[in-house]
């Protein structure tokens, strides 16, 4: 098989089902990585009563609906965030399937969007971006570029270097000017990962989109009296949104921009 399109309509069924299953694993990552727990052992268990979750109770979305959002043993509520994250991941993977021209490209898009989704969930709740996702992502972004005819390994390496190096410079300057830390090293590594997948132009577009959306939300919060100038927004959330937007809509935006500047 040469590309995902050969599966025809089954491709979207496959992408949706695989996206739900991996979305379920992202829930495990989002729960365990910030707590320093192993992601492979022990098996899934209820965080409230410790009861093991059986295979039948672990079907994405379906089990949550069948259990009416409660643990089968202790009836502790299972947050809506769990099925929501599974559905979001399935939707992203169907979008990736529509866009990818080859299997390497599909794997690249699936990895990037899932990693961004997990980082968004973890950064929003804990304000951390685990190395296990960002550093693995840098390696995966560069490695998968060799498997995809539509991506260039050199662009992946340059993107990672520009992403991590560029944001490190921005973070350094921000700290010097504002007098307090605006971004952490987690943001720097996350942008390195984004660059490894999207290349130099994609990483610049991501910084632009993340800064714009972060500023809009920050100014809105300050205007609503909910924040101060010292407010620290989880920048990883905006980087995740910016990277996914740049992945899906970046190519036409970058092409339009280049047209504006005759060579
Ligand atoms: Zn329970």
py3Dmol code that shows the C-alpha trace and the ligand (Angstrom):
import py3Dmol

protein = """\
ATOM      1  CA  UNK A   1       0.000   0.000   0.000  1.00  0.00           C
ATOM      2  CA  UNK A   2       1.366   3.383  -0.904  1.00  0.00           C
ATOM      3  CA  UNK A   3      -0.890   5.749   0.986  1.00  0.00           C
ATOM      4  CA  UNK A   4      -3.819   6.141   3.378  1.00  0.00           C
ATOM      5  CA  UNK A   5      -6.226   7.089   0.554  1.00  0.00           C
ATOM      6  CA  UNK A   6      -6.147   3.463  -0.714  1.00  0.00           C
ATOM      7  CA  UNK A   7      -8.338   2.447   2.233  1.00  0.00           C
ATOM      8  CA  UNK A   8     -11.125   4.640   0.799  1.00  0.00           C
ATOM      9  CA  UNK A   9     -13.950   5.390   3.243  1.00  0.00           C
ATOM     10  CA  UNK A  10     -12.581   2.732   5.647  1.00  0.00           C
ATOM     11  CA  UNK A  11      -9.679   5.061   6.333  1.00  0.00           C
ATOM     12  CA  UNK A  12     -11.947   7.414   8.291  1.00  0.00           C
ATOM     13  CA  UNK A  13     -13.463   4.507  10.243  1.00  0.00           C
ATOM     14  CA  UNK A  14      -9.949   3.264  11.037  1.00  0.00           C
ATOM     15  CA  UNK A  15      -8.679   6.749  11.974  1.00  0.00           C
ATOM     16  CA  UNK A  16     -11.721   7.393  14.189  1.00  0.00           C
ATOM     17  CA  UNK A  17     -11.517   4.030  16.015  1.00  0.00           C
ATOM     18  CA  UNK A  18      -7.723   4.159  16.455  1.00  0.00           C
ATOM     19  CA  UNK A  19      -8.056   7.811  17.533  1.00  0.00           C
ATOM     20  CA  UNK A  20     -10.545   6.833  20.275  1.00  0.00           C
ATOM     21  CA  UNK A  21      -8.252   4.069  21.586  1.00  0.00           C
ATOM     22  CA  UNK A  22      -5.178   6.331  21.627  1.00  0.00           C
ATOM     23  CA  UNK A  23      -7.346   9.068  23.185  1.00  0.00           C
ATOM     24  CA  UNK A  24      -8.049   6.624  26.025  1.00  0.00           C
ATOM     25  CA  UNK A  25      -4.268   6.167  26.460  1.00  0.00           C
ATOM     26  CA  UNK A  26      -3.825   9.982  26.468  1.00  0.00           C
ATOM     27  CA  UNK A  27      -6.152  10.049  29.505  1.00  0.00           C
ATOM     28  CA  UNK A  28      -3.784   7.623  31.236  1.00  0.00           C
ATOM     29  CA  UNK A  29      -0.794   9.840  30.324  1.00  0.00           C
ATOM     30  CA  UNK A  30      -2.581  13.014  31.490  1.00  0.00           C
ATOM     31  CA  UNK A  31      -3.420  11.383  34.835  1.00  0.00           C
ATOM     32  CA  UNK A  32      -0.176   9.531  35.563  1.00  0.00           C
ATOM     33  CA  UNK A  33       2.727  11.565  34.089  1.00  0.00           C
ATOM     34  CA  UNK A  34       2.165  14.667  36.308  1.00  0.00           C
ATOM     35  CA  UNK A  35       1.921  12.346  39.360  1.00  0.00           C
ATOM     36  CA  UNK A  36       5.178  10.586  38.489  1.00  0.00           C
ATOM     37  CA  UNK A  37       3.409   7.221  38.085  1.00  0.00           C
ATOM     38  CA  UNK A  38       4.311   4.517  35.553  1.00  0.00           C
ATOM     39  CA  UNK A  39       2.148   4.687  32.424  1.00  0.00           C
ATOM     40  CA  UNK A  40       2.272   0.907  31.827  1.00  0.00           C
ATOM     41  CA  UNK A  41       1.837  -0.550  35.340  1.00  0.00           C
ATOM     42  CA  UNK A  42      -0.441  -1.209  37.145  1.00  0.00           C
ATOM     43  CA  UNK A  43      -3.490  -1.540  34.867  1.00  0.00           C
ATOM     44  CA  UNK A  44      -6.248   1.073  34.840  1.00  0.00           C
ATOM     45  CA  UNK A  45      -7.925   1.561  38.195  1.00  0.00           C
ATOM     46  CA  UNK A  46     -10.447   3.961  39.700  1.00  0.00           C
ATOM     47  CA  UNK A  47      -8.518   6.871  41.309  1.00  0.00           C
ATOM     48  CA  UNK A  48     -11.177   7.111  44.044  1.00  0.00           C
ATOM     49  CA  UNK A  49     -11.481   3.494  45.297  1.00  0.00           C
ATOM     50  CA  UNK A  50      -8.607   1.722  43.512  1.00  0.00           C
ATOM     51  CA  UNK A  51     -10.901  -0.884  41.935  1.00  0.00           C
ATOM     52  CA  UNK A  52      -9.386  -2.271  38.702  1.00  0.00           C
ATOM     53  CA  UNK A  53     -11.169  -1.238  35.495  1.00  0.00           C
ATOM     54  CA  UNK A  54     -12.121  -4.278  33.396  1.00  0.00           C
ATOM     55  CA  UNK A  55     -11.654  -4.362  29.601  1.00  0.00           C
ATOM     56  CA  UNK A  56     -15.428  -4.053  29.167  1.00  0.00           C
ATOM     57  CA  UNK A  57     -15.468  -0.932  31.371  1.00  0.00           C
ATOM     58  CA  UNK A  58     -12.564   0.551  29.411  1.00  0.00           C
ATOM     59  CA  UNK A  59     -14.130   0.963  25.945  1.00  0.00           C
ATOM     60  CA  UNK A  60     -13.661   4.601  24.891  1.00  0.00           C
ATOM     61  CA  UNK A  61     -16.784   6.799  25.256  1.00  0.00           C
ATOM     62  CA  UNK A  62     -19.168   3.746  25.202  1.00  0.00           C
ATOM     63  CA  UNK A  63     -18.250   2.597  28.740  1.00  0.00           C
ATOM     64  CA  UNK A  64     -18.516   6.128  30.117  1.00  0.00           C
ATOM     65  CA  UNK A  65     -22.076   6.394  28.748  1.00  0.00           C
ATOM     66  CA  UNK A  66     -23.008   2.842  29.892  1.00  0.00           C
ATOM     67  CA  UNK A  67     -21.706   3.606  33.434  1.00  0.00           C
ATOM     68  CA  UNK A  68     -23.449   7.021  33.321  1.00  0.00           C
ATOM     69  CA  UNK A  69     -20.124   8.701  34.148  1.00  0.00           C
ATOM     70  CA  UNK A  70     -19.621   6.846  37.458  1.00  0.00           C
ATOM     71  CA  UNK A  71     -17.203   4.180  38.774  1.00  0.00           C
ATOM     72  CA  UNK A  72     -18.883   0.744  38.605  1.00  0.00           C
ATOM     73  CA  UNK A  73     -17.746  -0.057  42.185  1.00  0.00           C
ATOM     74  CA  UNK A  74     -17.804   3.132  44.295  1.00  0.00           C
ATOM     75  CA  UNK A  75     -19.986   5.336  42.028  1.00  0.00           C
ATOM     76  CA  UNK A  76     -17.400   8.161  42.175  1.00  0.00           C
ATOM     77  CA  UNK A  77     -17.985  10.477  39.185  1.00  0.00           C
ATOM     78  CA  UNK A  78     -15.692  10.031  36.151  1.00  0.00           C
ATOM     79  CA  UNK A  79     -15.140  13.564  34.771  1.00  0.00           C
ATOM     80  CA  UNK A  80     -16.611  14.410  31.354  1.00  0.00           C
ATOM     81  CA  UNK A  81     -13.035  15.310  30.388  1.00  0.00           C
ATOM     82  CA  UNK A  82     -12.260  11.610  29.804  1.00  0.00           C
ATOM     83  CA  UNK A  83     -14.728  10.895  26.947  1.00  0.00           C
ATOM     84  CA  UNK A  84     -14.281  14.485  25.676  1.00  0.00           C
ATOM     85  CA  UNK A  85     -10.535  13.937  25.218  1.00  0.00           C
ATOM     86  CA  UNK A  86     -11.175  10.598  23.444  1.00  0.00           C
ATOM     87  CA  UNK A  87     -13.653  12.208  21.033  1.00  0.00           C
ATOM     88  CA  UNK A  88     -11.320  15.179  20.411  1.00  0.00           C
ATOM     89  CA  UNK A  89      -8.456  12.797  19.569  1.00  0.00           C
ATOM     90  CA  UNK A  90     -10.661  10.767  17.202  1.00  0.00           C
ATOM     91  CA  UNK A  91     -11.767  13.981  15.436  1.00  0.00           C
ATOM     92  CA  UNK A  92      -8.134  15.127  15.086  1.00  0.00           C
ATOM     93  CA  UNK A  93      -7.080  11.765  13.610  1.00  0.00           C
ATOM     94  CA  UNK A  94      -9.936  11.846  11.063  1.00  0.00           C
ATOM     95  CA  UNK A  95      -8.724  15.331  10.109  1.00  0.00           C
ATOM     96  CA  UNK A  96      -5.150  14.014   9.792  1.00  0.00           C
ATOM     97  CA  UNK A  97      -6.423  11.131   7.582  1.00  0.00           C
ATOM     98  CA  UNK A  98      -8.098  13.680   5.273  1.00  0.00           C
ATOM     99  CA  UNK A  99      -4.857  15.640   4.980  1.00  0.00           C
ATOM    100  CA  UNK A 100      -2.087  12.992   4.913  1.00  0.00           C
ATOM    101  CA  UNK A 101      -0.767  11.843   1.538  1.00  0.00           C
ATOM    102  CA  UNK A 102       1.316   8.914   2.806  1.00  0.00           C
ATOM    103  CA  UNK A 103       1.453   6.649   5.885  1.00  0.00           C
ATOM    104  CA  UNK A 104       4.548   8.409   7.266  1.00  0.00           C
ATOM    105  CA  UNK A 105       2.655  11.665   6.981  1.00  0.00           C
ATOM    106  CA  UNK A 106      -0.376  10.128   8.717  1.00  0.00           C
ATOM    107  CA  UNK A 107       1.762   8.853  11.622  1.00  0.00           C
ATOM    108  CA  UNK A 108       3.456  12.270  11.892  1.00  0.00           C
ATOM    109  CA  UNK A 109       0.149  14.157  12.005  1.00  0.00           C
ATOM    110  CA  UNK A 110      -1.412  11.643  14.413  1.00  0.00           C
ATOM    111  CA  UNK A 111       1.577  11.847  16.793  1.00  0.00           C
ATOM    112  CA  UNK A 112       1.760  15.652  16.721  1.00  0.00           C
ATOM    113  CA  UNK A 113      -1.961  16.253  17.288  1.00  0.00           C
ATOM    114  CA  UNK A 114      -2.190  13.614  20.077  1.00  0.00           C
ATOM    115  CA  UNK A 115       0.923  14.926  21.829  1.00  0.00           C
ATOM    116  CA  UNK A 116      -0.478  18.487  21.648  1.00  0.00           C
ATOM    117  CA  UNK A 117      -3.829  17.310  23.059  1.00  0.00           C
ATOM    118  CA  UNK A 118      -2.166  15.511  26.001  1.00  0.00           C
ATOM    119  CA  UNK A 119       0.150  18.495  26.692  1.00  0.00           C
ATOM    120  CA  UNK A 120      -2.840  20.886  26.557  1.00  0.00           C
ATOM    121  CA  UNK A 121      -4.741  18.792  29.137  1.00  0.00           C
ATOM    122  CA  UNK A 122      -1.709  18.436  31.447  1.00  0.00           C
ATOM    123  CA  UNK A 123      -0.575  22.084  31.187  1.00  0.00           C
ATOM    124  CA  UNK A 124      -4.122  23.376  31.837  1.00  0.00           C
ATOM    125  CA  UNK A 125      -4.401  21.318  35.036  1.00  0.00           C
ATOM    126  CA  UNK A 126      -0.828  21.145  36.403  1.00  0.00           C
ATOM    127  CA  UNK A 127       1.123  23.909  34.550  1.00  0.00           C
ATOM    128  CA  UNK A 128       3.787  21.404  33.530  1.00  0.00           C
ATOM    129  CA  UNK A 129       4.836  19.910  30.182  1.00  0.00           C
ATOM    130  CA  UNK A 130       6.376  16.460  30.828  1.00  0.00           C
ATOM    131  CA  UNK A 131       9.719  15.669  29.123  1.00  0.00           C
ATOM    132  CA  UNK A 132       8.378  12.168  28.422  1.00  0.00           C
ATOM    133  CA  UNK A 133       6.064  13.752  25.824  1.00  0.00           C
ATOM    134  CA  UNK A 134       8.108  16.733  24.560  1.00  0.00           C
ATOM    135  CA  UNK A 135      11.519  15.022  24.241  1.00  0.00           C
ATOM    136  CA  UNK A 136       9.960  11.820  22.839  1.00  0.00           C
ATOM    137  CA  UNK A 137       8.110  14.116  20.434  1.00  0.00           C
ATOM    138  CA  UNK A 138      11.333  15.771  19.199  1.00  0.00           C
ATOM    139  CA  UNK A 139      12.802  12.307  18.452  1.00  0.00           C
ATOM    140  CA  UNK A 140       9.549  11.088  16.828  1.00  0.00           C
ATOM    141  CA  UNK A 141       9.189  14.243  14.716  1.00  0.00           C
ATOM    142  CA  UNK A 142      12.687  13.876  13.283  1.00  0.00           C
ATOM    143  CA  UNK A 143      12.495  10.046  12.993  1.00  0.00           C
ATOM    144  CA  UNK A 144       9.119  10.015  11.210  1.00  0.00           C
ATOM    145  CA  UNK A 145      10.360  12.604   8.696  1.00  0.00           C
ATOM    146  CA  UNK A 146      12.576   9.825   7.253  1.00  0.00           C
ATOM    147  CA  UNK A 147       9.468   7.637   6.715  1.00  0.00           C
ATOM    148  CA  UNK A 148       7.404  10.261   4.919  1.00  0.00           C
ATOM    149  CA  UNK A 149       8.065  11.320   1.301  1.00  0.00           C
ATOM    150  CA  UNK A 150       6.060  14.508   1.974  1.00  0.00           C
ATOM    151  CA  UNK A 151       8.419  15.627   4.769  1.00  0.00           C
ATOM    152  CA  UNK A 152      12.112  16.541   4.706  1.00  0.00           C
ATOM    153  CA  UNK A 153      14.375  15.333   7.572  1.00  0.00           C
ATOM    154  CA  UNK A 154      16.533  18.483   7.265  1.00  0.00           C
ATOM    155  CA  UNK A 155      13.441  20.649   7.721  1.00  0.00           C
ATOM    156  CA  UNK A 156      12.511  18.621  10.827  1.00  0.00           C
ATOM    157  CA  UNK A 157      15.968  19.150  12.373  1.00  0.00           C
ATOM    158  CA  UNK A 158      16.001  22.877  11.492  1.00  0.00           C
ATOM    159  CA  UNK A 159      12.447  23.256  12.813  1.00  0.00           C
ATOM    160  CA  UNK A 160      13.348  21.625  16.140  1.00  0.00           C
ATOM    161  CA  UNK A 161      16.452  23.815  16.494  1.00  0.00           C
ATOM    162  CA  UNK A 162      14.578  27.001  15.553  1.00  0.00           C
ATOM    163  CA  UNK A 163      11.637  26.125  17.803  1.00  0.00           C
ATOM    164  CA  UNK A 164      13.673  25.352  20.895  1.00  0.00           C
ATOM    165  CA  UNK A 165      16.390  27.962  20.220  1.00  0.00           C
ATOM    166  CA  UNK A 166      14.011  30.735  19.161  1.00  0.00           C
ATOM    167  CA  UNK A 167      11.690  30.336  22.117  1.00  0.00           C
ATOM    168  CA  UNK A 168      14.625  30.068  24.510  1.00  0.00           C
ATOM    169  CA  UNK A 169      15.728  33.510  23.260  1.00  0.00           C
ATOM    170  CA  UNK A 170      12.196  34.943  23.616  1.00  0.00           C
ATOM    171  CA  UNK A 171      11.899  33.502  27.157  1.00  0.00           C
ATOM    172  CA  UNK A 172      15.333  34.902  28.093  1.00  0.00           C
ATOM    173  CA  UNK A 173      14.517  38.404  26.746  1.00  0.00           C
ATOM    174  CA  UNK A 174      11.042  38.378  28.339  1.00  0.00           C
ATOM    175  CA  UNK A 175      12.532  37.585  31.739  1.00  0.00           C
ATOM    176  CA  UNK A 176      15.096  40.413  31.343  1.00  0.00           C
ATOM    177  CA  UNK A 177      12.429  42.984  30.308  1.00  0.00           C
ATOM    178  CA  UNK A 178       9.445  41.911  32.475  1.00  0.00           C
ATOM    179  CA  UNK A 179      11.590  40.982  35.472  1.00  0.00           C
ATOM    180  CA  UNK A 180       9.813  37.669  36.003  1.00  0.00           C
ATOM    181  CA  UNK A 181       9.669  34.335  34.289  1.00  0.00           C
ATOM    182  CA  UNK A 182       7.063  34.250  31.508  1.00  0.00           C
ATOM    183  CA  UNK A 183       7.854  30.878  30.044  1.00  0.00           C
ATOM    184  CA  UNK A 184       9.490  27.748  31.344  1.00  0.00           C
ATOM    185  CA  UNK A 185      11.893  25.273  29.794  1.00  0.00           C
ATOM    186  CA  UNK A 186       8.882  22.996  29.189  1.00  0.00           C
ATOM    187  CA  UNK A 187       7.573  25.518  26.637  1.00  0.00           C
ATOM    188  CA  UNK A 188      10.998  25.568  24.953  1.00  0.00           C
ATOM    189  CA  UNK A 189      11.085  21.758  24.616  1.00  0.00           C
ATOM    190  CA  UNK A 190       7.460  21.669  23.445  1.00  0.00           C
ATOM    191  CA  UNK A 191       8.222  24.165  20.688  1.00  0.00           C
ATOM    192  CA  UNK A 192      11.248  22.049  19.717  1.00  0.00           C
ATOM    193  CA  UNK A 193       8.828  19.128  19.299  1.00  0.00           C
ATOM    194  CA  UNK A 194       6.432  21.250  17.221  1.00  0.00           C
ATOM    195  CA  UNK A 195       9.324  22.375  15.013  1.00  0.00           C
ATOM    196  CA  UNK A 196      10.424  18.759  14.491  1.00  0.00           C
ATOM    197  CA  UNK A 197       7.008  18.068  12.945  1.00  0.00           C
ATOM    198  CA  UNK A 198       6.149  21.366  11.227  1.00  0.00           C
ATOM    199  CA  UNK A 199       9.552  22.661  10.100  1.00  0.00           C
ATOM    200  CA  UNK A 200      10.877  26.247  10.413  1.00  0.00           C
ATOM    201  CA  UNK A 201       7.918  28.035   8.721  1.00  0.00           C
ATOM    202  CA  UNK A 202       5.364  26.015  10.697  1.00  0.00           C
ATOM    203  CA  UNK A 203       7.113  26.700  13.986  1.00  0.00           C
ATOM    204  CA  UNK A 204       7.179  30.472  13.345  1.00  0.00           C
ATOM    205  CA  UNK A 205       3.465  30.387  12.480  1.00  0.00           C
ATOM    206  CA  UNK A 206       2.794  28.432  15.702  1.00  0.00           C
ATOM    207  CA  UNK A 207       4.610  31.072  17.831  1.00  0.00           C
ATOM    208  CA  UNK A 208       2.585  33.801  16.095  1.00  0.00           C
ATOM    209  CA  UNK A 209      -0.776  32.035  16.565  1.00  0.00           C
ATOM    210  CA  UNK A 210       0.006  31.039  20.188  1.00  0.00           C
ATOM    211  CA  UNK A 211       1.167  34.570  21.118  1.00  0.00           C
ATOM    212  CA  UNK A 212      -1.894  36.148  19.474  1.00  0.00           C
ATOM    213  CA  UNK A 213      -4.424  33.800  21.109  1.00  0.00           C
ATOM    214  CA  UNK A 214      -2.579  33.970  24.460  1.00  0.00           C
ATOM    215  CA  UNK A 215      -2.556  37.800  24.359  1.00  0.00           C
ATOM    216  CA  UNK A 216      -6.268  37.970  23.477  1.00  0.00           C
ATOM    217  CA  UNK A 217      -7.187  35.657  26.382  1.00  0.00           C
ATOM    218  CA  UNK A 218      -4.769  37.440  28.772  1.00  0.00           C
ATOM    219  CA  UNK A 219      -6.099  40.925  27.902  1.00  0.00           C
ATOM    220  CA  UNK A 220      -9.698  39.668  28.184  1.00  0.00           C
ATOM    221  CA  UNK A 221      -8.972  38.236  31.658  1.00  0.00           C
ATOM    222  CA  UNK A 222      -7.309  41.485  32.803  1.00  0.00           C
ATOM    223  CA  UNK A 223     -10.235  43.531  31.377  1.00  0.00           C
ATOM    224  CA  UNK A 224     -12.690  41.259  33.222  1.00  0.00           C
ATOM    225  CA  UNK A 225     -10.749  41.905  36.442  1.00  0.00           C
ATOM    226  CA  UNK A 226      -9.748  38.263  36.684  1.00  0.00           C
ATOM    227  CA  UNK A 227      -6.019  38.757  36.184  1.00  0.00           C
ATOM    228  CA  UNK A 228      -3.087  41.102  36.632  1.00  0.00           C
ATOM    229  CA  UNK A 229      -0.019  41.860  34.538  1.00  0.00           C
ATOM    230  CA  UNK A 230       1.775  39.199  36.578  1.00  0.00           C
ATOM    231  CA  UNK A 231      -0.803  36.612  35.495  1.00  0.00           C
ATOM    232  CA  UNK A 232       0.909  33.463  34.280  1.00  0.00           C
ATOM    233  CA  UNK A 233      -1.128  31.702  31.597  1.00  0.00           C
ATOM    234  CA  UNK A 234      -0.235  28.085  30.777  1.00  0.00           C
ATOM    235  CA  UNK A 235       1.512  28.942  27.482  1.00  0.00           C
ATOM    236  CA  UNK A 236       1.643  25.255  26.502  1.00  0.00           C
ATOM    237  CA  UNK A 237      -2.151  25.342  26.032  1.00  0.00           C
ATOM    238  CA  UNK A 238      -1.783  28.112  23.423  1.00  0.00           C
ATOM    239  CA  UNK A 239       1.231  26.423  21.802  1.00  0.00           C
ATOM    240  CA  UNK A 240      -0.875  23.257  21.423  1.00  0.00           C
ATOM    241  CA  UNK A 241      -3.758  25.171  19.807  1.00  0.00           C
ATOM    242  CA  UNK A 242      -1.346  27.144  17.585  1.00  0.00           C
ATOM    243  CA  UNK A 243       0.502  23.994  16.455  1.00  0.00           C
ATOM    244  CA  UNK A 244      -2.692  22.107  15.556  1.00  0.00           C
ATOM    245  CA  UNK A 245      -3.983  25.163  13.654  1.00  0.00           C
ATOM    246  CA  UNK A 246      -0.614  25.548  11.878  1.00  0.00           C
ATOM    247  CA  UNK A 247      -0.627  21.828  10.987  1.00  0.00           C
ATOM    248  CA  UNK A 248      -4.103  21.931   9.403  1.00  0.00           C
ATOM    249  CA  UNK A 249      -4.181  25.452   7.932  1.00  0.00           C
ATOM    250  CA  UNK A 250      -0.512  26.495   7.799  1.00  0.00           C
ATOM    251  CA  UNK A 251       0.313  25.561   4.182  1.00  0.00           C
ATOM    252  CA  UNK A 252      -2.235  27.946   2.523  1.00  0.00           C
ATOM    253  CA  UNK A 253      -1.393  30.708   5.044  1.00  0.00           C
ATOM    254  CA  UNK A 254       2.357  30.413   4.410  1.00  0.00           C
ATOM    255  CA  UNK A 255       1.800  30.271   0.612  1.00  0.00           C
ATOM    256  CA  UNK A 256      -0.386  33.413   0.754  1.00  0.00           C
ATOM    257  CA  UNK A 257       2.286  35.196   2.828  1.00  0.00           C
ATOM    258  CA  UNK A 258       5.038  34.293   0.339  1.00  0.00           C
ATOM    259  CA  UNK A 259       2.896  35.645  -2.533  1.00  0.00           C
ATOM    260  CA  UNK A 260       2.815  39.019  -0.791  1.00  0.00           C
ATOM    261  CA  UNK A 261       6.616  39.252  -1.016  1.00  0.00           C
ATOM    262  CA  UNK A 262       7.722  38.897  -4.653  1.00  0.00           C
ATOM    263  CA  UNK A 263      11.071  37.117  -4.866  1.00  0.00           C
TER     264      UNK A 263
END
"""
ligand_1 = """\
1
ZN
Zn -14.236 3.648 42.266
"""
view = py3Dmol.view(width=600, height=400)
view.addModel(protein, "pdb")
view.setStyle({"model": 0}, {"cartoon": {"style": "trace"}})
view.addModel(ligand_1, "xyz")
view.setStyle({"model": 1}, {"stick": {}})
view.zoomTo()
view.show()
